[in-house]
């Protein structure tokens, strides 16, 4: 299987920070199989597992458990290269973040970032890509860098409402507090941070409307989406915006740089309409969430953009011919039955 890659710009600041701690960065890089000269070549691809090992080894050898958070200090949108160039020209913060999430694989193939909105709050959740396991330094580097990038679009002094990590807390939190503020929680169920949804609706002060089309064209030339079809791009946006009920055709059209009529035309050419794509995305997510059985149905209803549990239950029954509870019970039975057992009646 092909190894996941990450751009060499992810290690921006690594050499200087390691030297400041009294260690030789070349020794650490060579020990994990990274050629130190690769950092001198912009946007070189590096194996993600080697970068992850490098950060963990360096933090341990230098007794600096906040190593990655220090590395992220001073980063901005430019750290994302072409993705950052295009994002800074989006009209509002939500569109900028949506573009970054949609094209993150251009910069880092080892992570996935989801935007979840509910009850006026938004969370950006960072997860390793399928097949990847990432240490605390890699996770903290991504979270801290993303917080720094987001702060470039928002007023001076902005900090997340809360920053969450799955791993446990380090011995000291001074560096983390400077980066994220005091609202840091460890041993939680996701890595990322929480902010007000209204922050995402802020006008992007970095944007130049005249330059936006050229920035998007430049990004698409360098790295077209894996699914460049209109339906594929709309599905990605719907999945990101469903939680909290803010998923509308108008919002998605704006985020994709078109009006509603153009969006409708593209979907019609593919034999779809906005409602059919929403139902398809919801059905895929509903099957996944209900089958897993690790969250209650009220939470699932919210994640899929329904106003309440009853609305979700009615929709689910129309789609699947049974209630969510019956579906979950059937899946559990199928999972425990041996291959030779007769089918359930």
PyMOL commands that set and color helices and strands:
alter all, ss='L'
color gray80, all
select helices_A, chain A and resi 8-11+14-20+25-31+36-40+48-61+67-72+77-80+82-87+93-106+136-153+174-180+197-200+209-222+230-241+249-255+260-269+274-292+297-303+309-320+324-336
alter helices_A, ss='H'
color red, helices_A
select strands_A, chain A and resi 5-7+45-47+111-118+121-128+162-164+184-185+191-196
alter strands_A, ss='S'
color yellow, strands_A
deselect
rebuild
show_as cartoon
